[in-house]
Amino acid sequence: MAIPKKGSRKIVVDNVAYRWRIRWKPTISTQDYFESGLLAAVELYDDPQSILYVVCTWSSYKHYPTLEVEPVTPKQIESAIRNALEAGWQPKQKGNFEVVQEKNQTFKVFSNTQT
């Protein structure tokens, strides 16, 4: 399923355009992440095939709306895209790629369901 254009942001990494946005409601496949942190979804801007799910652990839904939620910045999304590409994410290949991105830029691949 593609990321809705409304409310999404464009980001260019290494001359490739991507669309990203924060997921405000969990989907069935992502609901377990919401206690861990905000979930950002990233895909190619043109002809999206694969969605990169980025769990931003420094900013959590469990704090919303009672506590201040630290924002997820384009620089952090750029870092997550670069890290995911290095870890094997292929945005032109169908499937999902799920990662955890720490505020200090620590990164790990959670699962890769690309086929």
C-alpha positions as CSV (number, residue, x, y, z in Angstrom):
1,M,0.0,0.0,0.0
2,A,1.4,3.4,-1.0
3,I,1.9,6.3,1.4
4,P,-0.8,8.9,1.0
5,K,0.4,12.0,-0.8
6,K,-1.5,14.3,1.5
7,G,0.6,15.0,4.6
8,S,3.8,13.4,3.2
9,R,7.1,15.2,2.6
10,K,9.6,14.9,-0.2
11,I,13.2,14.2,0.6
12,V,16.1,13.7,-1.9
13,V,19.0,11.3,-0.9
14,D,21.8,10.8,-3.3
15,N,19.8,12.3,-6.2
16,V,16.8,9.9,-5.6
17,A,13.5,11.4,-4.5
18,Y,11.5,9.7,-1.7
19,R,8.2,10.4,0.0
20,W,7.9,10.1,3.8
21,R,5.4,10.7,6.6
22,I,4.8,9.8,10.2
23,R,2.1,7.1,10.6
24,W,-0.4,8.3,13.2
25,K,-2.4,5.1,13.5
26,P,-0.9,1.6,13.5
27,T,-1.7,-0.8,10.7
28,I,-2.1,-4.5,11.6
29,S,1.5,-5.2,10.5
30,T,3.0,-2.2,12.5
31,Q,0.9,-2.0,15.6
32,D,3.6,-3.7,17.8
33,Y,6.0,-0.9,17.1
34,F,3.9,1.9,18.5
35,E,5.0,1.3,22.1
36,S,8.6,1.5,20.9
37,G,8.4,4.8,19.1
38,L,6.9,6.9,16.3
39,L,6.8,5.1,13.0
40,A,7.8,6.8,9.8
41,A,7.1,5.3,6.4
42,V,9.3,6.0,3.4
43,E,9.0,5.0,-0.3
44,L,10.2,6.2,-3.7
45,Y,8.6,9.4,-4.8
46,D,7.9,8.1,-8.3
47,D,6.7,4.5,-8.9
48,P,6.9,3.3,-5.3
49,Q,7.3,-0.5,-4.8
50,S,8.6,-1.0,-1.3
51,I,7.9,0.7,2.0
52,L,10.6,1.3,4.5
53,Y,9.2,1.4,8.0
54,V,11.4,3.4,10.4
55,V,10.8,3.0,14.2
56,C,12.0,6.3,15.7
57,T,12.7,5.2,19.3
58,W,13.4,8.7,20.7
59,S,9.8,9.8,20.0
60,S,6.9,7.6,21.3
61,Y,3.2,7.5,20.9
62,K,2.8,6.3,24.5
63,H,3.7,9.8,25.5
64,Y,1.3,11.6,23.2
65,P,-0.6,13.8,24.0
66,T,0.3,14.1,27.7
67,L,4.1,14.7,27.2
68,E,6.0,16.6,24.6
69,V,6.9,14.4,21.6
70,E,10.4,15.1,20.2
71,P,10.1,15.6,16.4
72,V,11.4,13.4,13.7
73,T,13.5,15.5,11.4
74,P,14.3,15.2,7.7
75,K,18.0,14.7,8.6
76,Q,17.0,11.7,10.7
77,I,14.9,10.2,7.9
78,E,17.8,10.8,5.5
79,S,20.1,8.9,7.9
80,A,17.6,6.0,8.1
81,I,17.3,5.8,4.3
82,R,21.0,5.7,3.9
83,N,21.4,3.1,6.6
84,A,18.5,1.0,5.1
85,L,20.1,1.1,1.7
86,E,23.4,-0.1,3.1
87,A,21.6,-2.9,5.0
88,G,20.0,-4.1,1.8
89,W,16.7,-2.2,1.3
90,Q,15.8,-2.2,-2.4
91,P,13.1,0.5,-2.9
92,K,12.4,-0.7,-6.4
93,Q,11.6,-4.2,-5.3
94,K,8.2,-5.1,-3.9
95,G,7.9,-5.7,-0.2
96,N,8.6,-4.1,3.1
97,F,11.7,-3.4,5.0
98,E,11.5,-2.6,8.7
99,V,14.2,-0.9,10.8
100,V,14.9,0.7,14.1
101,Q,16.7,4.0,14.1
102,E,18.0,5.4,17.4
103,K,18.4,9.1,18.0
104,N,22.2,8.6,18.3
105,Q,22.1,7.1,14.8
106,T,22.4,3.5,16.0
107,F,20.6,1.4,13.4
108,K,19.4,-2.2,13.1
109,V,17.3,-4.1,10.6
110,F,14.2,-5.5,12.3
111,S,12.9,-7.6,9.4
112,N,13.1,-7.7,5.6
113,T,10.0,-9.0,3.8
114,Q,11.1,-8.1,0.3
115,T,10.5,-10.8,-2.3
